[in-house]
Amino acid sequence: MNQSPDISKLDAIVLAGGESKRMGVAKATLPFGDTSLVGSAVAALRPVFRQVLVVTRDKDSLAGIDAEVLEDEWPQQGPLVGLLRGLAHSDADWCFVTACDMPFLQVAVIKEMAKRLTGCDAVIPEYEGRLQTLHAFYSRACLPIAQSLLEEGTTSMRALVSGCRVTKFSQDDFAHIPDGLRSFRDVDTAEEYRAALNDPPES
């Protein structure tokens, strides 16, 4: 039986190129604690992974971030394009992919997911009945699938998942982890942002 790879040899990709329509302003650089929303995600992931890559449509806006910043080659085309940019740049066998608006990432949940990186192309949590495609591990096998989809004009993450061998990570798989559900909390609106400011990641 194949063993899952060592997580410290894998990369993390933070997608920070979204339009933030519901927020009204760019989410990535919004202040959060002593950093920003994207900075909080990077800070959580950096001690765990070999490197953290941030994909954005404006590199200059993230000057000084403690990660390698990649410019989105096709901005405003959705997360599949950002995922492809990160996977193509990384030489790791697997990458953990998340969004910049998830400042409560729980390392224990991510490490538990990493134990399942064998016999599949992606490990994706299922939370509240929905696959959390932007809190997931994707292997290099997903790269040609994503490329083919984009060549066909498809930018749907759902289409990528349909073309991959997916291992689902259910709520039962992380129910034993303290604060595990917090890992999937995102910040989409101004109201959610204000609530997040009063609920720091350390709590």
Buried (B, 14 or more C-beta within 10 A) or exposed (E): EEEBBEBEEBBBBBBBBBEBEBBEEBBBBBEBBEBBBBBBBBBBBBEBBBBBBBBBBBBEBBEEBEBBBBBBEBBEBBBBBBBBBBBBBBEBEBBBBBBBBBBBBBBBBBEBBBEBBEEBBBBBBBBEEEBBBBBBBBBBBBBEBBEEBBEEEBBEBEBBBEBBEBBEBEBEBBEEBEEBBBBBBBBBEEEBBEEBBEEEBEE
